[in-house]
Amino acid sequence: MTKKTITIKAPRFDRRSTLKMMGASALALGTASKGQFAYADADEMIRSHGYSFFGDLKYPADFPHFNYVNPDAPKGGQITLSSRGTFDGFNRWAWRGNPETNADVVAESMFAEMPWGGGAPADSLTDAYCLIAREVEYPKSQEWVVFHMRDDVVFRNGAPVRAQDAAFTHNLFLEQGIRSFARSVSQRIEGVEVIDDLTLRYKFVDGISRRSLISQVGGSPILSEEWYKETGERLDEPSIMSPMGSGPYQVGDYEINRFVVYERNPNYWGWDHPANVGRFNFDSIRIEYFADATAEFEAFKAGIYTFRSEGSSKRWASGYDFPALERGDVVREAIPDQTAPNNSGVIFNTLRAPLDNRDVRHALSLAYNFEWTRESLESDLTTQRNSFVENQEWEAKDVPTGAELALLESLGDVVPPAMLTEPVVMPHSSNKDRPIDRRNKRTALRLLQDAGWSVNDSGQMVDETGAQMSLDFLVLSTWDDTRKSTIEIYAETLRDWGIEVNAEAVDSAQGQQRFLDKDYDLIHTRILTFASVGTGLKQLFGAETAEVSSYNPATLRSPMIDAIIDAALDAQSREEELAALTALDRALRYERIMAHGSYVPEYWVAYYDMFERPEPLPPLALGVLDFWWFNDEKYQALKASGALR
């Protein structure tokens, strides 16, 4: 129920580049000579150790390490985490199957990233710094970009990483990658040229926004061409084999559906790279798999895994009273989180009738009783979420004014007049004393009546033909009890209104496939938040790829949203960017694509007292697997006391 809960195994999203993990597919034009591309005579050239759209990099070319890391952090030890559900292999990019969630950690990009999720550095929203690339070169117009690659980067088998591998990977994603990425990127990237073994040039399509294009291709994974040719592996097929990458970790020991261990790559080339100093400190990262939340928590209490991110407010309030915690062997912390919470709640799939009607969505959102849920299921520990960018500078407030109003007015008829003059949509309030709020029910029934639905003599919500409204709620058997209870109470409220609801739980593999196929009416999951402008917004909210994008669980297709995103991509300053992001938040709330759930403005974590971290933490990441470290002396003490095996 909190924003830290892992919901469903959708591809991970990076705030700088939507295509970071899936790969930016491009059309490779083959090998070219160095003189084949021309520099624009009148265009200012930029050659740098990193990239920011507005050109204001935080770290200089000679930076020794990111400010928030401990450059002297010891290397060693193992951290063990947990996951619920199953996995059938290690091809994270396959469209089918149920790959291990972290399996893309083996790959790296031209720019540095956080391989366990998120962007590096964790103290800047807009910067990217060279990793596999030594330098990045582009004209001020950003019509193209050249990456000058390092000559010491090797795959985990020791083979050199070449420009040909990067071009091959782009072709691979275009031909075999997830459809939404292939479609989106092929419309933005005209081609990629291999200049020589260590030089690669991307040419962008004319007449489109340059926003995020360089960071997009710079954040694309690079995999081994030779490995794919030798093995015959395919990107679109599930596989037990881990793709050949150059990252700091590789798949070690594993047992399907039980555990996987990611081990330090003995051939890793980049330990001393400034972007890596103080990072990747664990020798191994083990992930234990469990069938349900109860077994998972009992295993933590027994020391079977050693770090836990808590997602249940009920358990956080009343479950942490076991002996290891009382002895001080386990540390329990609520760490302030400065990022916007992911947008968890009941999401309506607008691809399917009657949820393609905004009034119907508004009515169904009124069935969610936050106040009752908070008190009865969440131990009064959660906060109502109002916005898609909660507590951020670009959260929409009241009525639009200034630059935001001017932007909305410039878009013409796609913006409803009410958006310009009325306060931003806010969540409804409910009676906390009972799950079904009668006042909200009356309002909902009026909205449904206006949309052509009424309650017949048998108490069924029917359309004009007499057919009952019937909704399929996708629920996974591995979800925790609090979440399942929230769904069941919500479903019971809809049934009280005369709506048929199927909320039978399915296993994680079936649920993942139904999620990817958009085979549901309702789902309790998350929509990712946003902090800057980039083409990734089209993956999250755009109509172009809505039906195939796993980042868009509402299948949102709104001309207004598309127009705002296009305007945002044309922003020429951070001020214009903020106005556009604020307008986007306002418009998303107007579309009523979800019943907003709760959030917790903290990281709830518990761990055996052998892990340490920098102080203070950076504003954009908890970074447990990125820049925390292992204290061997504390570990030996825990073993000696019997707290750990």
PyMOL commands that set and color helices and strands:
alter all, ss='L'
color gray80, all
select helices_A, chain A and resi 34-36+103-106+163-176+179-186+213-218+225-231+293-301+313-318+323-326+358-365+370-377+402-410+412-414+417-421+438-450+481-496+508-516+536-541+559-569+574-591+624-627+632-641
alter helices_A, ss='H'
color red, helices_A
select strands_A, chain A and resi 28-31+45-48+50-51+78-84+128-129+133-139+144-149+189-196+199-204+249-255+259-264+284-290+307-309+330-336+343-348+383-384+454-455+461-462+470-476+500-502+505-506+522-527+594-596+598-599+602-608+611-612+629-630
alter strands_A, ss='S'
color yellow, strands_A
deselect
rebuild
show_as cartoon
